[in-house]
């Protein structure tokens, strides 16, 4: 689970009150997340059998595809469909052109991880949380 997966996990638990299971294929990452009290399993999301077991087990109602490589997310989506998953699927993309692919494939929510990033950093630059101004002086009002 990278930054997006961890962020999604925390939001689902904290605001959604959901029971969440994270997946990562790196044993060291899994162990570290477990030490941080994440409910996480070691698994390969690009493995057909992994998705088959997930769907046959019948406990997952929502899947978030947040792998860094679009083709990995696409493969996982295909495996979910083959296995008969009928729950909610959300996915992340890095390019606007990838949104249509997932939308046409029936993904319920598609988020471009870079969409809005430029505006967000500009807003942060104009309104820094520390109250520091670009000239180095602390914020002050003139009267």
Backbone as JSON Lines, residues from 0, in Angstrom:
{"i":0,"aa":"X","n":[0.86,-1.18,0.0],"ca":[0.0,0.0,0.0],"c":[0.89,1.23,0.0]}
{"i":1,"aa":"X","n":[0.75,1.98,-1.04],"ca":[1.5,3.23,-1.13],"c":[0.75,4.34,-0.42]}
{"i":2,"aa":"X","n":[1.14,5.55,-0.71],"ca":[0.51,6.71,-0.04],"c":[-0.98,6.8,-0.34]}
{"i":3,"aa":"X","n":[-1.36,6.51,-1.57],"ca":[-2.79,6.6,-1.91],"c":[-3.57,5.5,-1.2]}
{"i":4,"aa":"X","n":[-3.05,4.29,-1.22],"ca":[-3.71,3.18,-0.54],"c":[-3.85,3.42,0.95]}
{"i":5,"aa":"X","n":[-2.78,3.91,1.57],"ca":[-2.82,4.2,3.0],"c":[-3.83,5.31,3.29]}
{"i":6,"aa":"X","n":[-3.81,6.35,2.46],"ca":[-4.76,7.44,2.64],"c":[-6.21,6.99,2.49]}
{"i":7,"aa":"X","n":[-6.46,6.15,1.49],"ca":[-7.82,5.62,1.29],"c":[-8.22,4.75,2.47]}
{"i":8,"aa":"X","n":[-7.32,3.9,2.92],"ca":[-7.58,3.02,4.06],"c":[-7.98,3.85,5.27]}
{"i":9,"aa":"X","n":[-7.18,4.85,5.58],"ca":[-7.45,5.67,6.77],"c":[-8.78,6.41,6.65]}
{"i":10,"aa":"X","n":[-9.08,6.92,5.47],"ca":[-10.35,7.65,5.29],"c":[-11.53,6.71,5.45]}
{"i":11,"aa":"X","n":[-11.45,5.52,4.87],"ca":[-12.54,4.55,4.99],"c":[-12.78,4.14,6.44]}
{"i":12,"aa":"X","n":[-11.71,4.0,7.19],"ca":[-11.85,3.61,8.59],"c":[-12.33,4.79,9.43]}
{"i":13,"aa":"X","n":[-11.67,5.95,9.28],"ca":[-11.95,7.1,10.14],"c":[-13.3,7.75,9.86]}
{"i":14,"aa":"X","n":[-13.63,7.94,8.6],"ca":[-14.87,8.63,8.26],"c":[-15.99,7.7,7.82]}
{"i":15,"aa":"X","n":[-15.62,6.56,7.28],"ca":[-16.63,5.65,6.78],"c":[-17.02,4.59,7.79]}
{"i":16,"aa":"X","n":[-16.19,4.43,8.83],"ca":[-16.47,3.42,9.84],"c":[-16.49,2.01,9.27]}
{"i":17,"aa":"X","n":[-15.72,1.8,8.21],"ca":[-15.76,0.52,7.53],"c":[-14.66,-0.42,8.01]}
{"i":18,"aa":"X","n":[-14.9,-1.69,7.84],"ca":[-13.87,-2.7,8.07],"c":[-13.06,-2.79,6.78]}
{"i":19,"aa":"X","n":[-11.76,-2.52,6.87],"ca":[-10.93,-2.4,5.68],"c":[-9.77,-3.4,5.76]}
{"i":20,"aa":"X","n":[-9.45,-3.98,4.62],"ca":[-8.28,-4.83,4.5],"c":[-7.42,-4.24,3.39]}
{"i":21,"aa":"X","n":[-6.18,-3.92,3.72],"ca":[-5.24,-3.44,2.73],"c":[-4.44,-4.6,2.17]}
{"i":22,"aa":"X","n":[-3.96,-4.44,0.96],"ca":[-3.19,-5.5,0.3],"c":[-1.88,-4.9,-0.21]}
{"i":23,"aa":"X","n":[-0.79,-5.61,0.0],"ca":[0.49,-5.22,-0.59],"c":[1.27,-6.49,-0.89]}
{"i":24,"aa":"X","n":[2.08,-6.43,-1.94],"ca":[2.84,-7.63,-2.31],"c":[4.24,-7.65,-1.73]}
{"i":25,"aa":"X","n":[4.61,-6.62,-0.99],"ca":[5.94,-6.54,-0.39],"c":[5.86,-6.94,1.08]}
{"i":26,"aa":"X","n":[6.5,-8.04,1.42],"ca":[6.44,-8.57,2.78],"c":[6.88,-7.53,3.83]}
{"i":27,"aa":"X","n":[7.94,-6.78,3.54],"ca":[8.43,-5.79,4.49],"c":[7.42,-4.66,4.71]}
{"i":28,"aa":"X","n":[6.77,-4.24,3.64],"ca":[5.74,-3.2,3.75],"c":[4.57,-3.72,4.58]}
{"i":29,"aa":"X","n":[4.17,-4.95,4.32],"ca":[3.07,-5.56,5.09],"c":[3.41,-5.59,6.57]}
{"i":30,"aa":"X","n":[4.61,-6.02,6.91],"ca":[5.01,-6.09,8.32],"c":[5.04,-4.71,8.96]}
{"i":31,"aa":"X","n":[5.52,-3.72,8.24],"ca":[5.56,-2.35,8.76],"c":[4.15,-1.82,9.0]}
{"i":32,"aa":"X","n":[3.25,-2.04,8.05],"ca":[1.88,-1.59,8.21],"c":[1.18,-2.3,9.37]}
{"i":33,"aa":"X","n":[1.46,-3.57,9.54],"ca":[0.89,-4.31,10.67],"c":[1.37,-3.72,11.99]}
{"i":34,"aa":"X","n":[2.65,-3.35,12.05],"ca":[3.17,-2.71,13.28],"c":[2.45,-1.4,13.55]}
{"i":35,"aa":"X","n":[2.02,-0.73,12.47],"ca":[1.27,0.52,12.62],"c":[-0.22,0.28,12.78]}
{"i":36,"aa":"X","n":[-0.59,-0.97,13.04],"ca":[-1.96,-1.4,13.34],"c":[-2.92,-1.32,12.15]}
{"i":37,"aa":"X","n":[-2.37,-1.5,10.94],"ca":[-3.23,-1.62,9.77],"c":[-3.62,-3.09,9.63]}
{"i":38,"aa":"X","n":[-4.83,-3.32,9.17],"ca":[-5.28,-4.67,8.85],"c":[-4.89,-4.89,7.39]}
{"i":39,"aa":"X","n":[-3.77,-5.58,7.18],"ca":[-3.22,-5.7,5.84],"c":[-2.75,-7.13,5.6]}
{"i":40,"aa":"X","n":[-2.92,-7.57,4.37],"ca":[-2.5,-8.9,3.96],"c":[-1.47,-8.81,2.85]}
{"i":41,"aa":"X","n":[-0.63,-9.82,2.8],"ca":[0.31,-9.9,1.7],"c":[-0.38,-10.62,0.55]}
{"i":42,"aa":"X","n":[-0.38,-10.0,-0.61],"ca":[-1.02,-10.6,-1.77],"c":[-0.61,-9.88,-3.03]}
{"i":43,"aa":"X","n":[-0.75,-10.55,-4.14],"ca":[-0.38,-9.99,-5.43],"c":[-1.66,-9.66,-6.2]}
{"i":44,"aa":"X","n":[-1.93,-8.39,-6.32],"ca":[-3.16,-7.96,-6.98],"c":[-3.14,-8.2,-8.48]}
{"i":45,"aa":"X","n":[-2.01,-8.65,-9.01],"ca":[-1.95,-9.0,-10.43],"c":[-2.03,-10.51,-10.62]}
{"i":46,"aa":"X","n":[-2.47,-11.22,-9.59],"ca":[-2.59,-12.67,-9.62],"c":[-4.07,-13.05,-9.73]}
{"i":47,"aa":"X","n":[-4.41,-13.81,-10.74],"ca":[-5.8,-14.22,-10.97],"c":[-6.39,-14.92,-9.75]}
{"i":48,"aa":"X","n":[-5.63,-15.82,-9.16],"ca":[-6.14,-16.58,-8.0],"c":[-6.46,-15.68,-6.82]}
{"i":49,"aa":"X","n":[-5.69,-14.63,-6.65],"ca":[-5.95,-13.68,-5.56],"c":[-7.37,-13.13,-5.66]}
{"i":50,"aa":"X","n":[-7.75,-12.65,-6.84],"ca":[-9.08,-12.05,-7.03],"c":[-10.17,-13.11,-6.94]}
{"i":51,"aa":"X","n":[-9.91,-14.28,-7.44],"ca":[-10.88,-15.36,-7.35],"c":[-11.2,-15.67,-5.89]}
{"i":52,"aa":"X","n":[-10.15,-15.78,-5.06],"ca":[-10.36,-16.06,-3.63],"c":[-11.11,-14.91,-2.96]}
{"i":53,"aa":"X","n":[-10.81,-13.69,-3.35],"ca":[-11.48,-12.52,-2.76],"c":[-12.98,-12.55,-3.06]}
{"i":54,"aa":"X","n":[-13.32,-12.83,-4.31],"ca":[-14.72,-12.82,-4.71],"c":[-15.46,-14.03,-4.14]}
{"i":55,"aa":"X","n":[-14.84,-15.2,-4.22],"ca":[-15.47,-16.41,-3.7],"c":[-15.7,-16.3,-2.2]}
{"i":56,"aa":"X","n":[-14.76,-15.66,-1.5],"ca":[-14.92,-15.45,-0.05],"c":[-16.12,-14.59,0.27]}
{"i":57,"aa":"X","n":[-16.47,-13.71,-0.65],"ca":[-17.7,-12.95,-0.54],"c":[-17.74,-11.85,0.49]}
{"i":58,"aa":"X","n":[-16.62,-11.47,1.09],"ca":[-16.69,-10.45,2.13],"c":[-16.46,-9.04,1.61]}
{"i":59,"aa":"X","n":[-15.78,-8.9,0.5],"ca":[-15.49,-7.56,-0.03],"c":[-16.71,-6.99,-0.74]}
{"i":60,"aa":"X","n":[-17.04,-5.75,-0.4],"ca":[-18.14,-5.05,-1.06],"c":[-17.63,-3.88,-1.9]}
{"i":61,"aa":"X","n":[-16.4,-3.43,-1.59],"ca":[-15.8,-2.32,-2.32],"c":[-14.32,-2.62,-2.54]}
{"i":62,"aa":"X","n":[-13.84,-2.33,-3.74],"ca":[-12.42,-2.5,-4.06],"c":[-11.91,-1.18,-4.61]}
{"i":63,"aa":"X","n":[-10.77,-0.75,-4.08],"ca":[-10.12,0.44,-4.61],"c":[-8.82,-0.01,-5.28]}
{"i":64,"aa":"X","n":[-8.73,0.26,-6.58],"ca":[-7.54,-0.08,-7.36],"c":[-6.63,1.13,-7.36]}
{"i":65,"aa":"X","n":[-5.56,1.07,-6.57],"ca":[-4.69,2.23,-6.41],"c":[-3.23,1.91,-6.68]}
{"i":66,"aa":"X","n":[-3.0,0.97,-7.58],"ca":[-1.63,0.63,-7.93],"c":[-1.04,1.71,-8.83]}
{"i":67,"aa":"X","n":[0.26,1.88,-8.77],"ca":[0.93,2.95,-9.5],"c":[0.93,2.74,-11.01]}
{"i":68,"aa":"X","n":[0.79,1.51,-11.44],"ca":[0.85,1.2,-12.87],"c":[-0.56,0.94,-13.4]}
{"i":69,"aa":"X","n":[-0.95,1.73,-14.39],"ca":[-2.3,1.63,-14.94],"c":[-2.62,0.21,-15.42]}
{"i":70,"aa":"X","n":[-1.67,-0.43,-16.08],"ca":[-1.91,-1.78,-16.57],"c":[-2.19,-2.76,-15.44]}
{"i":71,"aa":"X","n":[-1.58,-2.55,-14.28],"ca":[-1.86,-3.42,-13.13],"c":[-3.28,-3.22,-12.65]}
{"i":72,"aa":"X","n":[-3.74,-1.97,-12.6],"ca":[-5.12,-1.7,-12.21],"c":[-6.09,-2.28,-13.23]}
{"i":73,"aa":"X","n":[-5.74,-2.17,-14.51],"ca":[-6.58,-2.73,-15.57],"c":[-6.66,-4.25,-15.45]}
{"i":74,"aa":"X","n":[-5.53,-4.9,-15.21],"ca":[-5.52,-6.35,-15.04],"c":[-6.39,-6.75,-13.85]}
{"i":75,"aa":"X","n":[-6.23,-6.04,-12.74],"ca":[-7.02,-6.35,-11.55],"c":[-8.51,-6.17,-11.82]}
{"i":76,"aa":"X","n":[-8.88,-5.12,-12.55],"ca":[-10.28,-4.91,-12.91],"c":[-10.8,-6.08,-13.75]}
{"i":77,"aa":"X","n":[-10.02,-6.49,-14.72],"ca":[-10.42,-7.63,-15.55],"c":[-10.62,-8.88,-14.7]}
{"i":78,"aa":"X","n":[-9.72,-9.1,-13.75],"ca":[-9.83,-10.28,-12.88],"c":[-11.07,-10.21,-11.99]}
{"i":79,"aa":"X","n":[-11.38,-9.01,-11.51],"ca":[-12.6,-8.84,-10.7],"c":[-13.83,-9.2,-11.53]}
{"i":80,"aa":"X","n":[-13.86,-8.74,-12.77],"ca":[-14.99,-9.02,-13.66],"c":[-15.09,-10.52,-13.96]}
{"i":81,"aa":"X","n":[-13.97,-11.15,-14.25],"ca":[-13.95,-12.59,-14.54],"c":[-14.45,-13.39,-13.34]}
{"i":82,"aa":"X","n":[-14.06,-12.95,-12.15],"ca":[-14.45,-13.66,-10.93],"c":[-15.89,-13.38,-10.51]}
{"i":83,"aa":"X","n":[-16.55,-12.43,-11.19],"ca":[-17.94,-12.14,-10.9],"c":[-18.18,-11.15,-9.77]}
{"i":84,"aa":"X","n":[-17.21,-10.32,-9.47],"ca":[-17.38,-9.32,-8.41],"c":[-18.47,-8.34,-8.81]}
{"i":85,"aa":"X","n":[-19.43,-8.13,-7.93],"ca":[-20.53,-7.23,-8.25],"c":[-20.63,-6.04,-7.29]}
{"i":86,"aa":"X","n":[-19.55,-5.8,-6.55],"ca":[-19.53,-4.66,-5.62],"c":[-19.07,-3.39,-6.3]}
{"i":87,"aa":"X","n":[-18.78,-2.4,-5.5],"ca":[-18.32,-1.1,-5.98],"c":[-16.82,-1.14,-6.25]}
{"i":88,"aa":"X","n":[-16.43,-0.55,-7.38],"ca":[-15.01,-0.48,-7.74],"c":[-14.65,0.98,-7.97]}
{"i":89,"aa":"X","n":[-13.57,1.4,-7.33],"ca":[-13.01,2.73,-7.56],"c":[-11.57,2.53,-8.03]}
{"i":90,"aa":"X","n":[-11.08,3.46,-8.82],"ca":[-9.71,3.33,-9.34],"c":[-9.06,4.69,-9.45]}
{"i":91,"aa":"X","n":[-7.74,4.7,-9.37],"ca":[-6.98,5.92,-9.59],"c":[-6.28,5.83,-10.94]}
{"i":92,"aa":"X","n":[-6.11,6.98,-11.56],"ca":[-5.37,7.09,-12.81],"c":[-4.39,8.24,-12.69]}
{"i":93,"aa":"X","n":[-3.41,8.24,-13.58],"ca":[-2.41,9.31,-13.58],"c":[-2.56,10.23,-14.77]}
{"i":94,"aa":"X","n":[-3.32,9.8,-15.76],"ca":[-3.5,10.61,-16.96],"c":[-4.99,10.71,-17.28]}
{"i":95,"aa":"X","n":[-5.39,11.85,-17.76],"ca":[-6.8,12.08,-18.07],"c":[-7.32,11.07,-19.08]}
{"i":96,"aa":"X","n":[-6.48,10.66,-20.03],"ca":[-6.9,9.7,-21.04],"c":[-7.25,8.33,-20.48]}
{"i":97,"aa":"X","n":[-6.82,8.03,-19.27],"ca":[-7.11,6.75,-18.66],"c":[-8.49,6.72,-17.99]}
{"i":98,"aa":"X","n":[-9.05,7.88,-17.74],"ca":[-10.35,7.95,-17.07],"c":[-11.43,7.25,-17.9]}
{"i":99,"aa":"X","n":[-11.48,7.56,-19.2],"ca":[-12.49,6.99,-20.07],"c":[-12.44,5.47,-20.11]}
{"i":100,"aa":"X","n":[-11.25,4.92,-20.1],"ca":[-11.1,3.47,-20.13],"c":[-11.82,2.83,-18.95]}
{"i":101,"aa":"X","n":[-11.59,3.34,-17.76],"ca":[-12.23,2.76,-16.57],"c":[-13.73,3.08,-16.52]}
{"i":102,"aa":"X","n":[-14.09,4.27,-16.93],"ca":[-15.5,4.64,-16.94],"c":[-16.29,3.72,-17.87]}
{"i":103,"aa":"X","n":[-15.75,3.51,-19.07],"ca":[-16.4,2.61,-20.03],"c":[-16.44,1.18,-19.54]}
{"i":104,"aa":"X","n":[-15.47,0.8,-18.7],"ca":[-15.42,-0.56,-18.17],"c":[-16.34,-0.73,-16.96]}
{"i":105,"aa":"X","n":[-17.05,0.33,-16.59],"ca":[-18.01,0.22,-15.5],"c":[-17.49,0.51,-14.11]}
{"i":106,"aa":"X","n":[-16.28,1.07,-14.02],"ca":[-15.76,1.45,-12.7],"c":[-16.63,2.59,-12.17]}
{"i":107,"aa":"X","n":[-17.03,2.46,-10.91],"ca":[-17.99,3.39,-10.31],"c":[-17.41,4.77,-10.02]}
{"i":108,"aa":"X","n":[-16.13,4.82,-9.65],"ca":[-15.49,6.1,-9.33],"c":[-14.05,6.05,-9.85]}
{"i":109,"aa":"X","n":[-13.68,7.07,-10.62],"ca":[-12.33,7.15,-11.16],"c":[-11.77,8.51,-10.75]}
{"i":110,"aa":"X","n":[-10.59,8.49,-10.15],"ca":[-9.96,9.73,-9.68],"c":[-8.59,9.87,-10.31]}
{"i":111,"aa":"X","n":[-8.38,11.01,-10.97],"ca":[-7.07,11.34,-11.5],"c":[-6.27,11.93,-10.34]}
{"i":112,"aa":"X","n":[-5.19,11.25,-9.94],"ca":[-4.46,11.67,-8.75],"c":[-3.79,13.03,-8.93]}
{"i":113,"aa":"X","n":[-3.61,13.46,-10.16],"ca":[-2.97,14.75,-10.39],"c":[-3.98,15.86,-10.69]}
{"i":114,"aa":"X","n":[-5.21,15.51,-10.91],"ca":[-6.22,16.52,-11.19],"c":[-6.39,17.43,-9.99]}
{"i":115,"aa":"X","n":[-6.24,18.67,-10.19],"ca":[-6.4,19.62,-9.11],"c":[-5.14,19.86,-8.3]}
{"i":116,"aa":"X","n":[-4.07,19.09,-8.54],"ca":[-2.84,19.26,-7.77],"c":[-2.23,20.64,-7.99]}
{"i":117,"aa":"X","n":[-2.22,21.1,-9.23],"ca":[-1.66,22.42,-9.52],"c":[-2.41,23.52,-8.8]}
{"i":118,"aa":"X","n":[-3.74,23.46,-8.85],"ca":[-4.55,24.47,-8.16],"c":[-4.34,24.38,-6.65]}
{"i":119,"aa":"X","n":[-4.24,23.16,-6.12],"ca":[-4.08,22.99,-4.68],"c":[-2.74,23.56,-4.2]}
{"i":120,"aa":"X","n":[-1.67,23.33,-4.95],"ca":[-0.37,23.86,-4.52],"c":[-0.35,25.38,-4.67]}
{"i":121,"aa":"X","n":[-1.02,25.92,-5.68],"ca":[-1.09,27.37,-5.83],"c":[-1.87,27.99,-4.66]}
{"i":122,"aa":"X","n":[-2.98,27.36,-4.28],"ca":[-3.76,27.84,-3.13],"c":[-2.92,27.81,-1.86]}
{"i":123,"aa":"X","n":[-2.17,26.73,-1.68],"ca":[-1.33,26.6,-0.49],"c":[-0.24,27.66,-0.49]}
{"i":124,"aa":"X","n":[0.3,27.97,-1.67],"ca":[1.34,28.98,-1.76],"c":[0.8,30.37,-1.44]}
{"i":125,"aa":"X","n":[-0.43,30.64,-1.83],"ca":[-1.04,31.95,-1.56],"c":[-1.49,32.09,-0.12]}
{"i":126,"aa":"X","n":[-1.79,30.97,0.53],"ca":[-2.3,30.99,1.9],"c":[-1.57,29.96,2.75]}
{"i":127,"aa":"X","n":[-0.28,30.19,3.0],"ca":[0.46,29.2,3.77],"c":[-0.1,29.07,5.19]}
{"i":128,"aa":"X","n":[-0.16,27.85,5.69],"ca":[-0.76,27.63,7.0],"c":[0.02,28.26,8.15]}
{"i":129,"aa":"X","n":[1.29,28.55,7.95],"ca":[2.09,29.13,9.02],"c":[1.89,30.62,9.15]}
{"i":130,"aa":"X","n":[1.21,31.22,8.17],"ca":[1.02,32.66,8.21],"c":[2.24,33.43,7.73]}
{"i":131,"aa":"X","n":[3.25,32.74,7.2],"ca":[4.46,33.4,6.7],"c":[4.19,33.94,5.3]}
{"i":132,"aa":"X","n":[4.67,35.1,5.04],"ca":[4.54,35.71,3.74],"c":[5.77,35.42,2.91]}
{"i":133,"aa":"X","n":[5.67,35.54,1.57],"ca":[6.81,35.27,0.71],"c":[8.04,36.12,1.04]}
{"i":134,"aa":"X","n":[7.83,37.32,1.61],"ca":[8.96,38.18,1.93],"c":[9.62,37.78,3.24]}
{"i":135,"aa":"X","n":[9.11,36.74,3.89],"ca":[9.72,36.24,5.12],"c":[9.14,36.85,6.37]}
{"i":136,"aa":"X","n":[8.37,37.93,6.24],"ca":[7.74,38.54,7.41],"c":[6.51,37.74,7.82]}
{"i":137,"aa":"X","n":[6.24,37.77,9.11],"ca":[5.02,37.15,9.6],"c":[3.84,37.95,9.1]}
{"i":138,"aa":"X","n":[2.7,37.3,8.93],"ca":[1.49,37.99,8.49],"c":[1.15,39.09,9.49]}
{"i":139,"aa":"X","n":[0.71,40.19,8.94],"ca":[0.28,41.3,9.81],"c":[-0.76,42.1,9.05]}
{"i":140,"aa":"X","n":[-1.53,42.85,9.79],"ca":[-2.52,43.7,9.16],"c":[-2.07,45.15,9.27]}
{"i":141,"aa":"X","n":[-2.38,45.89,8.27],"ca":[-2.02,47.31,8.3],"c":[-3.24,48.08,8.73]}
{"i":142,"aa":"X","n":[-3.03,49.1,9.47],"ca":[-4.18,49.82,10.0],"c":[-4.02,51.21,9.91]}
